Amino acid sequence: MSILDIRPDGGLDFLALGAVIHRLDPGVVPFRKATNVDIHVSGGEYNVAANLADCFGLRTGIATAMVRYPIGDLIAERIRAMGVQPIYKYFDHDGARGPNMATVYSDRGMGVRPPVVFYNRSNEAAALLKPGDFDWAEIFGRGVRWFHSGGLFTALSETTAELIIEAMQAARRAGTIVSFDLNYREKLWKAAGNIERAQQTFSRIVEHVDVLVGNEEDLQKALGVPGPDAVSGSKLDPAAFFDTIGRVVERFPNIRIVATTLREVHSTNRHSWSAVGWFQGEQVVAPTCQLDVYDRVGGGDGFASGLVYGLLTGQTPERCVRLGWAHGALITTFPGDTTMATLADVEAFAAGGSARIQR
Protein backbone atom coordinates (compact mmCIF):
# COMPACT_ATOMS: atom_id res chain seq x y z
CA MET A 1 0.00 0.00 0.00
CA SER A 2 1.35 3.44 -0.92
CA ILE A 3 2.32 5.79 1.92
CA LEU A 4 0.67 8.66 0.04
CA ASP A 5 -2.67 8.43 -1.70
CA ILE A 6 -1.72 10.61 -4.69
CA ARG A 7 -4.40 11.28 -7.28
CA PRO A 8 -3.32 9.74 -10.62
CA ASP A 9 -4.02 12.78 -12.80
CA GLY A 10 -4.84 16.47 -12.80
CA GLY A 11 -4.31 19.73 -14.63
CA LEU A 12 -1.09 20.26 -12.66
CA ASP A 13 1.24 17.69 -11.16
CA PHE A 14 2.64 20.27 -8.74
CA LEU A 15 1.70 23.76 -7.56
CA ALA A 16 3.92 25.97 -5.39
CA LEU A 17 2.91 29.04 -3.41
CA GLY A 18 5.67 31.49 -2.54
CA ALA A 19 7.71 34.57 -3.37
CA VAL A 20 9.82 34.80 -6.51
CA ILE A 21 12.92 36.96 -6.22
CA HIS A 22 15.94 37.95 -8.28
CA ARG A 23 19.38 37.16 -6.88
CA LEU A 24 22.34 39.33 -7.80
CA ASP A 25 25.49 37.22 -7.97
CA PRO A 26 29.00 38.71 -8.45
CA GLY A 27 30.53 35.22 -8.41
CA VAL A 28 33.58 34.81 -6.19
CA VAL A 29 34.02 38.59 -5.77
CA PRO A 30 32.64 40.02 -2.50
CA PHE A 31 29.89 42.59 -3.03
CA ARG A 32 31.99 45.40 -1.61
CA LYS A 33 34.40 44.96 -4.55
CA ALA A 34 31.91 43.83 -7.24
CA THR A 35 31.79 45.54 -10.65
CA ASN A 36 29.26 43.25 -12.37
CA VAL A 37 26.67 40.63 -11.43
CA ASP A 38 24.66 37.78 -12.89
CA ILE A 39 20.90 37.80 -12.27
CA HIS A 40 19.28 34.56 -11.14
CA VAL A 41 15.52 34.16 -10.71
CA SER A 42 14.80 32.15 -7.61
CA GLY A 43 12.55 31.44 -4.64
CA GLY A 44 12.57 28.56 -2.16
CA GLU A 45 9.11 27.46 -3.26
CA TYR A 46 9.41 28.41 -6.94
CA ASN A 47 12.71 26.55 -7.39
CA VAL A 48 11.03 23.19 -6.75
CA ALA A 49 8.36 23.90 -9.39
CA ALA A 50 11.00 25.06 -11.89
CA ASN A 51 13.18 21.98 -11.32
CA LEU A 52 10.25 19.59 -11.64
CA ALA A 53 9.21 21.20 -14.93
CA ASP A 54 12.61 21.68 -16.58
CA CYS A 55 14.47 18.54 -15.48
CA PHE A 56 11.72 16.06 -14.63
CA GLY A 57 9.15 17.03 -17.26
CA LEU A 58 6.18 17.55 -14.94
CA ARG A 59 3.35 20.09 -15.30
CA THR A 60 3.96 22.66 -12.59
CA GLY A 61 2.68 26.07 -11.53
CA ILE A 62 3.58 28.92 -9.19
CA ALA A 63 1.08 31.11 -7.35
CA THR A 64 2.88 34.32 -6.50
CA ALA A 65 2.96 38.13 -6.64
CA MET A 66 4.03 39.88 -9.82
CA VAL A 67 4.80 43.59 -10.24
CA ARG A 68 4.18 45.36 -13.53
CA TYR A 69 7.63 46.89 -14.14
CA PRO A 70 10.86 45.81 -15.91
CA ILE A 71 12.17 43.61 -13.06
CA GLY A 72 8.82 41.85 -13.02
CA ASP A 73 9.04 41.40 -16.79
CA LEU A 74 12.52 39.84 -16.43
CA ILE A 75 11.32 37.42 -13.73
CA ALA A 76 8.17 36.47 -15.66
CA GLU A 77 10.26 35.69 -18.74
CA ARG A 78 12.50 33.34 -16.75
CA ILE A 79 9.48 31.61 -15.23
CA ARG A 80 8.09 30.99 -18.74
CA ALA A 81 11.50 29.73 -19.90
CA MET A 82 11.53 27.08 -17.16
CA GLY A 83 8.10 25.85 -18.26
CA VAL A 84 6.24 26.84 -15.09
CA GLN A 85 2.61 27.96 -15.39
CA PRO A 86 2.15 31.33 -13.63
CA ILE A 87 -0.80 32.18 -11.40
CA TYR A 88 -0.16 35.85 -10.55
CA LYS A 89 -1.65 38.40 -8.22
CA TYR A 90 -0.56 41.60 -10.02
CA PHE A 91 0.64 44.80 -8.37
CA ASP A 92 1.41 48.15 -10.03
CA HIS A 93 4.72 49.85 -9.27
CA ASP A 94 4.40 53.52 -8.26
CA GLY A 95 7.53 54.48 -10.21
CA ALA A 96 9.64 55.18 -7.15
CA ARG A 97 9.03 53.08 -4.04
CA GLY A 98 7.30 49.92 -5.16
CA PRO A 99 5.88 47.48 -4.39
CA ASN A 100 8.96 45.60 -5.53
CA MET A 101 10.12 42.16 -6.55
CA ALA A 102 12.60 41.38 -3.77
CA THR A 103 16.34 41.40 -4.32
CA VAL A 104 18.70 38.89 -2.73
CA TYR A 105 22.46 39.47 -2.82
CA SER A 106 24.77 36.48 -2.61
CA ASP A 107 28.44 36.08 -3.43
CA ARG A 108 29.73 32.55 -3.81
CA GLY A 109 32.81 32.79 -1.57
CA MET A 110 35.87 30.65 -2.24
CA GLY A 111 37.91 28.18 -0.19
CA VAL A 112 38.09 29.36 3.41
CA ARG A 113 35.88 32.40 2.60
CA PRO A 114 32.20 31.43 3.03
CA PRO A 115 29.29 32.54 0.84
CA VAL A 116 27.43 35.60 2.11
CA VAL A 117 23.68 36.18 1.66
CA PHE A 118 21.78 39.37 2.51
CA TYR A 119 18.44 40.78 1.47
CA ASN A 120 16.47 43.79 0.31
CA ARG A 121 12.87 42.76 0.84
CA SER A 122 11.60 46.28 1.53
CA ASN A 123 8.03 46.84 0.28
CA GLU A 124 8.03 43.39 -1.32
CA ALA A 125 4.92 42.58 -3.31
CA ALA A 126 4.87 38.96 -2.14
CA ALA A 127 4.68 40.11 1.49
CA LEU A 128 1.41 41.87 0.64
CA LEU A 129 -0.28 38.63 -0.43
CA LYS A 130 -3.15 37.65 1.85
CA PRO A 131 -6.07 35.23 2.13
CA GLY A 132 -8.60 35.82 -0.62
CA ASP A 133 -6.03 36.82 -3.26
CA PHE A 134 -6.30 33.48 -5.11
CA ASP A 135 -9.42 31.51 -6.02
CA TRP A 136 -8.29 28.21 -4.56
CA ALA A 137 -11.58 26.45 -5.30
CA GLU A 138 -11.13 27.22 -8.99
CA ILE A 139 -7.39 26.42 -8.99
CA PHE A 140 -7.71 23.08 -7.20
CA GLY A 141 -10.89 22.40 -9.14
CA ARG A 142 -8.72 21.99 -12.26
CA GLY A 143 -6.97 19.09 -10.52
CA VAL A 144 -3.68 19.54 -8.64
CA ARG A 145 -1.81 16.44 -7.53
CA TRP A 146 0.67 18.09 -5.14
CA PHE A 147 0.79 21.45 -3.32
CA HIS A 148 3.97 22.93 -1.81
CA SER A 149 5.04 25.97 0.18
CA GLY A 150 7.84 26.87 2.56
CA GLY A 151 9.36 28.77 5.43
CA LEU A 152 10.86 31.57 3.34
CA PHE A 153 7.40 32.72 2.24
CA THR A 154 6.04 32.19 5.75
CA ALA A 155 8.52 34.66 7.21
CA LEU A 156 7.59 37.59 4.95
CA SER A 157 4.50 38.79 6.83
CA GLU A 158 1.63 37.68 9.03
CA THR A 159 -0.66 37.56 5.98
CA THR A 160 1.58 35.18 4.01
CA ALA A 161 1.35 32.59 6.78
CA GLU A 162 -2.44 32.89 6.78
CA LEU A 163 -2.47 32.53 2.99
CA ILE A 164 -0.44 29.32 3.22
CA ILE A 165 -2.92 27.85 5.70
CA GLU A 166 -5.86 28.91 3.52
CA ALA A 167 -4.26 27.21 0.50
CA MET A 168 -3.38 24.05 2.42
CA GLN A 169 -6.93 23.71 3.71
CA ALA A 170 -8.24 24.04 0.15
CA ALA A 171 -5.68 21.51 -1.07
CA ARG A 172 -6.71 18.95 1.52
CA ARG A 173 -10.38 19.41 0.63
CA ALA A 174 -9.45 18.69 -2.99
CA GLY A 175 -7.51 15.52 -2.13
CA THR A 176 -4.14 17.11 -2.96
CA ILE A 177 -0.92 16.03 -1.22
CA VAL A 178 0.59 18.88 0.83
CA SER A 179 4.31 19.42 1.42
CA PHE A 180 6.26 22.10 3.25
CA ASP A 181 9.96 22.98 3.45
CA LEU A 182 10.74 24.50 6.85
CA ASN A 183 13.66 26.54 5.42
CA TYR A 184 14.23 28.36 8.71
CA ARG A 185 16.23 31.56 8.08
CA GLU A 186 17.42 33.40 11.17
CA LYS A 187 17.86 36.75 9.38
CA LEU A 188 14.31 36.76 8.04
CA TRP A 189 12.71 35.79 11.36
CA LYS A 190 14.81 38.31 13.28
CA ALA A 191 13.33 41.00 11.03
CA ALA A 192 9.83 39.49 11.26
CA GLY A 193 9.67 39.12 15.02
CA ASN A 194 11.37 36.36 17.00
CA ILE A 195 11.79 32.61 17.28
CA GLU A 196 8.69 32.27 19.49
CA ARG A 197 6.49 33.78 16.79
CA ALA A 198 8.18 31.57 14.18
CA GLN A 199 7.45 28.43 16.20
CA GLN A 200 3.81 29.35 16.75
CA THR A 201 3.38 30.05 13.02
CA PHE A 202 5.16 26.94 11.78
CA SER A 203 3.25 24.73 14.20
CA ARG A 204 -0.08 25.95 12.83
CA ILE A 205 1.08 25.29 9.26
CA VAL A 206 2.58 21.84 9.84
CA GLU A 207 -0.76 20.57 11.17
CA HIS A 208 -1.89 20.47 7.51
CA VAL A 209 1.23 18.82 6.03
CA ASP A 210 1.75 15.30 4.64
CA VAL A 211 5.42 15.62 3.60
CA LEU A 212 7.90 17.76 5.55
CA VAL A 213 11.38 18.77 4.39
CA GLY A 214 13.82 20.01 7.03
CA ASN A 215 16.96 19.01 8.90
CA GLU A 216 17.19 18.51 12.66
CA GLU A 217 18.15 22.16 13.20
CA ASP A 218 15.12 23.33 11.19
CA LEU A 219 12.87 20.97 13.14
CA GLN A 220 14.19 22.17 16.48
CA LYS A 221 14.25 25.91 15.75
CA ALA A 222 11.12 26.18 13.59
CA LEU A 223 8.91 23.80 15.58
CA GLY A 224 10.47 24.05 19.03
CA VAL A 225 10.92 20.28 19.12
CA PRO A 226 13.64 19.17 21.57
CA GLY A 227 16.46 17.06 20.23
CA PRO A 228 20.20 16.51 20.30
CA ASP A 229 22.59 19.40 19.83
CA ALA A 230 22.20 20.28 16.15
CA VAL A 231 25.47 22.21 16.06
CA SER A 232 27.97 19.74 17.52
CA GLY A 233 28.80 16.35 16.10
CA SER A 234 29.01 15.11 12.54
CA LYS A 235 26.58 16.74 10.12
CA LEU A 236 26.46 13.42 8.25
CA ASP A 237 25.24 11.33 11.17
CA PRO A 238 21.53 10.57 10.55
CA ALA A 239 20.98 9.59 14.18
CA ALA A 240 20.21 13.17 15.25
CA PHE A 241 17.64 13.48 12.47
CA PHE A 242 15.85 10.23 13.32
CA ASP A 243 15.98 11.03 17.03
CA THR A 244 14.21 14.34 16.42
CA ILE A 245 11.67 12.84 14.00
CA GLY A 246 10.13 10.69 16.71
CA ARG A 247 9.21 13.80 18.67
CA VAL A 248 7.93 15.60 15.55
CA VAL A 249 5.52 12.87 14.45
CA GLU A 250 4.30 12.35 18.00
CA ARG A 251 3.24 15.99 18.02
CA PHE A 252 2.08 16.07 14.39
CA PRO A 253 0.67 12.59 13.60
CA ASN A 254 -0.58 13.83 10.21
CA ILE A 255 3.00 13.83 8.87
CA ARG A 256 3.79 10.75 6.83
CA ILE A 257 7.21 11.57 5.33
CA VAL A 258 10.11 13.72 6.56
CA ALA A 259 13.32 14.09 4.57
CA THR A 260 16.38 16.30 4.34
CA THR A 261 19.90 16.66 3.04
CA LEU A 262 22.98 16.06 5.18
CA ARG A 263 25.97 18.26 4.43
CA GLU A 264 29.43 18.55 6.01
CA VAL A 265 31.18 21.71 4.80
CA HIS A 266 34.97 21.26 4.59
CA SER A 267 35.44 24.46 2.62
CA THR A 268 33.21 26.64 0.47
CA ASN A 269 34.00 24.46 -2.52
CA ARG A 270 34.29 21.03 -0.93
CA HIS A 271 31.35 19.37 0.80
CA SER A 272 30.44 15.86 1.89
CA TRP A 273 26.84 15.23 0.85
CA SER A 274 24.16 12.75 1.82
CA ALA A 275 20.40 12.67 2.45
CA VAL A 276 17.98 10.91 4.73
CA GLY A 277 14.27 10.15 4.80
CA TRP A 278 11.64 8.84 7.24
CA PHE A 279 8.68 7.14 5.55
CA GLN A 280 6.11 6.27 8.24
CA GLY A 281 8.79 4.58 10.30
CA GLU A 282 10.97 3.28 7.47
CA GLN A 283 14.41 4.90 7.62
CA VAL A 284 16.37 5.55 4.41
CA VAL A 285 19.90 6.94 4.16
CA ALA A 286 21.54 7.91 0.85
CA PRO A 287 25.23 7.30 0.13
CA THR A 288 27.80 9.95 1.03
CA CYS A 289 29.68 11.59 -1.83
CA GLN A 290 32.22 14.40 -2.12
CA LEU A 291 31.03 17.53 -3.93
CA ASP A 292 33.18 20.09 -5.70
CA VAL A 293 30.77 22.99 -5.28
CA TYR A 294 30.40 25.72 -7.90
CA ASP A 295 27.35 27.46 -6.37
CA ARG A 296 25.71 25.95 -3.28
CA VAL A 297 22.46 27.95 -3.43
CA GLY A 298 19.49 25.77 -4.39
CA GLY A 299 20.89 22.37 -3.42
CA GLY A 300 18.18 21.76 -0.83
CA ASP A 301 15.44 22.72 -3.31
CA GLY A 302 17.10 20.38 -5.79
CA PHE A 303 16.81 17.56 -3.26
CA ALA A 304 13.14 18.34 -2.63
CA SER A 305 12.46 18.27 -6.38
CA GLY A 306 13.93 14.82 -6.89
CA LEU A 307 12.17 13.50 -3.81
CA VAL A 308 8.78 14.82 -4.98
CA TYR A 309 9.34 13.46 -8.49
CA GLY A 310 10.03 10.02 -7.04
CA LEU A 311 6.89 10.13 -4.91
CA LEU A 312 4.70 11.40 -7.76
CA THR A 313 5.94 8.60 -10.01
CA GLY A 314 5.47 5.83 -7.45
CA GLN A 315 9.12 5.04 -6.67
CA THR A 316 10.30 3.21 -3.56
CA PRO A 317 11.39 5.27 -0.52
CA GLU A 318 15.05 4.45 -1.18
CA ARG A 319 14.72 5.46 -4.82
CA CYS A 320 12.93 8.73 -3.89
CA VAL A 321 15.73 9.73 -1.51
CA ARG A 322 18.40 8.78 -4.06
CA LEU A 323 16.76 10.86 -6.79
CA GLY A 324 16.63 13.85 -4.45
CA TRP A 325 20.21 13.28 -3.31
CA ALA A 326 21.47 13.01 -6.89
CA HIS A 327 19.60 16.05 -8.20
CA GLY A 328 20.61 18.19 -5.21
CA ALA A 329 24.24 17.24 -5.79
CA LEU A 330 24.04 18.17 -9.47
CA ILE A 331 22.46 21.56 -8.67
CA THR A 332 25.64 22.59 -6.82
CA THR A 333 27.64 22.20 -10.05
CA PHE A 334 25.63 24.86 -11.94
CA PRO A 335 25.44 28.65 -11.59
CA GLY A 336 22.13 29.92 -10.27
CA ASP A 337 19.42 28.45 -8.10
CA THR A 338 17.49 26.22 -10.52
CA THR A 339 18.39 23.12 -12.43
CA MET A 340 20.41 22.68 -15.60
CA ALA A 341 20.42 18.89 -15.25
CA THR A 342 18.53 16.38 -17.38
CA LEU A 343 16.56 13.45 -16.03
CA ALA A 344 19.19 11.16 -17.56
CA ASP A 345 21.91 13.00 -15.57
CA VAL A 346 19.96 12.52 -12.34
CA GLU A 347 19.18 8.87 -12.93
CA ALA A 348 22.80 8.10 -13.86
CA PHE A 349 24.16 9.73 -10.70
CA ALA A 350 21.48 8.14 -8.53
CA ALA A 351 22.53 4.76 -9.90
CA GLY A 352 26.18 5.40 -9.02
CA GLY A 353 27.41 7.27 -12.08
CA SER A 354 30.77 8.97 -12.27
CA ALA A 355 32.27 12.14 -13.73
CA ARG A 356 34.10 10.30 -16.51
CA ILE A 357 33.85 12.09 -19.83
CA GLN A 358 30.84 11.16 -21.97
CA ARG A 359 31.78 10.65 -25.64
Secondary structure as the mmCIF struct_conf table of DSSP 4:
data_model
#
loop_
_struct_conf.conf_type_id
_struct_conf.id
_struct_conf.beg_label_comp_id
_struct_conf.beg_label_asym_id
_struct_conf.beg_label_seq_id
_struct_conf.end_label_comp_id
_struct_conf.end_label_asym_id
_struct_conf.end_label_seq_id
BEND BEND1 ILE A 3 LEU A 4
BEND BEND2 PRO A 8 PRO A 8
BEND BEND3 GLY A 11 GLY A 11
STRN STRN1 LEU A 12 LEU A 12
BEND BEND4 ASP A 13 ASP A 13
STRN STRN2 PHE A 14 LEU A 17
BEND BEND5 GLY A 18 GLY A 18
STRN STRN3 ILE A 21 ASP A 25
TURN_TY1_P TURN_TY1_P1 GLY A 27 VAL A 28
BEND BEND6 VAL A 29 VAL A 29
HELX_RH_3T_P HELX_RH_3T_P1 PHE A 31 LYS A 33
BEND BEND7 THR A 35 THR A 35
STRN STRN4 ASP A 38 SER A 42
TURN_TY1_P TURN_TY1_P2 GLY A 44 GLU A 45
HELX_RH_AL_P HELX_RH_AL_P1 TYR A 46 ASP A 54
TURN_TY1_P TURN_TY1_P3 CYS A 55 PHE A 56
STRN STRN5 THR A 60 ARG A 68
BEND BEND8 TYR A 69 TYR A 69
HELX_RH_AL_P HELX_RH_AL_P2 PRO A 70 ALA A 81
TURN_TY1_P TURN_TY1_P4 MET A 82 GLY A 83
STRN STRN6 VAL A 84 ASP A 92
BEND BEND9 GLY A 95 ARG A 97
STRN STRN7 ASN A 100 ASN A 100
STRN STRN8 THR A 103 ASP A 107
STRN STRN9 MET A 110 MET A 110
TURN_TY1_P TURN_TY1_P5 GLY A 111 VAL A 112
STRN STRN10 ARG A 113 ARG A 113
HELX_LH_PP_P HELX_LH_PP_P1 PRO A 114 PRO A 115
STRN STRN11 VAL A 116 ASN A 120
TURN_TY1_P TURN_TY1_P6 SER A 122 ASN A 123
STRN STRN12 GLU A 124 GLU A 124
HELX_RH_3T_P HELX_RH_3T_P2 ALA A 125 LEU A 128
TURN_TY1_P TURN_TY1_P7 PRO A 131 GLY A 132
BEND BEND10 ASP A 133 PHE A 134
HELX_RH_AL_P HELX_RH_AL_P3 TRP A 136 GLY A 141
TURN_TY1_P TURN_TY1_P8 ARG A 142 ARG A 142
STRN STRN13 VAL A 144 VAL A 144
BEND BEND11 ARG A 145 ARG A 145
STRN STRN14 TRP A 146 GLY A 150
HELX_RH_AL_P HELX_RH_AL_P4 GLY A 151 THR A 154
TURN_TY1_P TURN_TY1_P9 ALA A 155 LEU A 156
HELX_RH_AL_P HELX_RH_AL_P5 GLU A 158 ARG A 173
TURN_TY1_P TURN_TY1_P10 ALA A 174 GLY A 175
STRN STRN15 ILE A 177 ASP A 181
HELX_RH_AL_P HELX_RH_AL_P6 GLU A 186 ALA A 192
BEND BEND12 GLY A 193 GLY A 193
HELX_RH_AL_P HELX_RH_AL_P7 ILE A 195 VAL A 206
TURN_TY1_P TURN_TY1_P11 GLU A 207 HIS A 208
BEND BEND13 ASP A 210 ASP A 210
STRN STRN16 VAL A 211 VAL A 213
HELX_RH_AL_P HELX_RH_AL_P8 GLU A 216 LEU A 223
BEND BEND14 PRO A 228 PRO A 228
BEND BEND15 ALA A 230 GLY A 233
TURN_TY1_P TURN_TY1_P12 LYS A 235 LEU A 236
TURN_TY1_P TURN_TY1_P13 PRO A 238 PRO A 238
HELX_RH_AL_P HELX_RH_AL_P9 ALA A 239 ARG A 251
TURN_TY1_P TURN_TY1_P14 PRO A 253 ASN A 254
STRN STRN17 ILE A 257 SER A 267
TURN_TY1_P TURN_TY1_P15 THR A 268 ASN A 269
STRN STRN18 ARG A 270 PHE A 279
TURN_TY1_P TURN_TY1_P16 GLN A 280 GLY A 281
STRN STRN19 GLU A 282 VAL A 285
STRN STRN20 CYS A 289 ASP A 292
BEND BEND16 TYR A 294 TYR A 294
TURN_TY1_P TURN_TY1_P17 VAL A 297 GLY A 298
HELX_RH_AL_P HELX_RH_AL_P10 GLY A 299 LEU A 312
TURN_TY1_P TURN_TY1_P18 THR A 313 GLY A 314
HELX_RH_AL_P HELX_RH_AL_P11 PRO A 317 ILE A 331
TURN_TY1_P TURN_TY1_P19 THR A 332 THR A 333
BEND BEND17 PHE A 334 THR A 338
HELX_RH_AL_P HELX_RH_AL_P12 LEU A 343 ALA A 350
TURN_TY1_P TURN_TY1_P20 ALA A 351 GLY A 352
HELX_LH_PP_P HELX_LH_PP_P2 ARG A 356 GLN A 358
#
